């Protein structure tokens, strides 16, 4: 895979992660959680997506350096 192709792939994955994170965040922001369990689950989802995005950005930086 070329560097440009890998960058396009990483950008597409990051955009999808960000979209999912924004959807869950919007759900929280409008009071969409029916109870504390759902709230906690959604916060965990946001944390997981943020961690995945950070890992992806770190990988992208490594690819750029090499």
QUIFENJO-V252556 format. One record per pair of residues at least 4 apart in sequence whose ideal C-beta (glycine too) atoms are under 7 Angstrom apart, sorted by sequence separation. I is the first residue (numbers start at 1). J is the second residue. D is the distance in Angstrom with one decimal. If there is no record, write none. Layout:
((I;J;D) (I;J;D))
This chain:
((1;5;4.8) (2;6;6.9) (3;7;6.3) (4;8;6.4) (5;9;6.4) (6;10;6.2) (7;11;6.2) (8;12;6.4) (9;13;6.5) (10;14;6.2) (11;15;6.3) (12;16;6.6) (13;17;6.4) (14;18;6.2) (15;19;6.3) (16;20;6.5) (17;21;6.2) (18;22;6.2) (19;23;6.5) (20;24;6.6) (21;25;6.1) (22;26;6.1) (23;27;6.6) (24;28;6.7) (25;29;6.1) (26;30;6.4) (28;32;6.7) (34;38;5.5) (36;40;6.1) (37;41;6.3) (38;42;6.3) (39;43;6.4) (40;44;6.4) (41;45;6.5) (42;46;6.6) (43;47;6.4) (44;48;6.3) (45;49;6.3) (46;50;6.2) (47;51;6.3) (48;52;6.4) (49;53;6.3) (50;54;6.4) (51;55;6.4) (52;56;6.4) (53;57;6.4) (54;58;6.4) (55;59;6.4) (56;60;6.4) (57;61;6.6) (58;62;6.6) (59;63;6.4) (60;64;6.4) (61;65;6.5) (62;66;6.5) (1;6;5.1) (27;32;4.1) (28;33;6.4) (33;38;4.2) (33;39;4.1) (33;42;6.2) (28;39;7.0) (28;42;5.5) (27;42;6.4) (24;42;5.3) (24;45;5.2) (25;46;6.2) (24;46;5.4) (21;46;5.8) (21;49;4.3) (20;49;5.7) (21;50;6.6) (17;49;5.3) (17;52;5.6) (18;53;6.7) (17;53;4.7) (14;53;6.1) (17;56;7.0) (14;56;5.4) (13;56;6.0) (10;56;5.9) (10;59;6.9) (10;60;5.0) (6;63;5.9) (3;63;6.7))
